[in-house]
């Protein structure tokens, strides 16, 4: 499998797995917290942070990895990777 496609698949998988982890693991962790710490847990704040990461950060990083891998596979990227004229 080519690297750009692999980065795309990994990004989509991360975007699917992270909500499942939040839905399943967050309540389990909350149950096992001591009561003093559980009172400090703030589900709406944690959910907002999670949604921000899920909707903004992961797609941007995935797009950057995908575009960089496509560029390195292209003719211009291969040519520039092999060009050693400016190395001193």
Secondary structure, 3 states (H helix, E strand, C coil): CCHHHHHHHHHHHHHHHHHHHHHHHHHHHHHHCCHHHHHHCCHHHHHHHHHHHHHHHHHHHHHHHHHHHHHHHCHHHHHHHHCCCCCC
